[in-house]
Amino acid sequence: MLARAMSGIALVLAILGGAGTLGIMALINADVIGRSFFDHPIPATAEIVSAAIVAVVFLQLPNATAEGRNVRSDMFLTRLRARTPRAADWVDCVHHLFGTMILAILMYYMGPEIIDSIEGRETVGLYGIWSMPRWPFVTCVLIGCIMTLAAYALLTAGLALRAARGGPRP
């Protein structure tokens, strides 16, 4: 039940990330058209896009992790799983445990960053021309970290249980 709720939330975040990608594409296209045809580019496009790309990646990361679509080389695990599935589960479990720990470290450092961003009224853009608050972007990163950590932790626990029991792959 927890895994199902996690998957649902991760899917919603991935959809928001996809919408963010479309927004980035629209902004870049509008900037190119404005620059090329009207000699009037959209101010701070590069700054907005650079902040938004990071947010989009972290919004889509929990779903990719939960669905097992993170980038990695599966050649070793595939061969190991064919010979000794239990050992492959343990290796995969350790991989996911490291992912959990890395996300925990990242979250540890992102929490204060959000507080500093809000209290310091940090902005993204070009001062005096156009700017917006930075905290929504950093908050997306933190939410993505929390959800990805939860996905890794659930996968780690499931792999550890399956490896300990020597059960079949779900």
Disulfide bonds with the S-S distance in Angstrom:
none
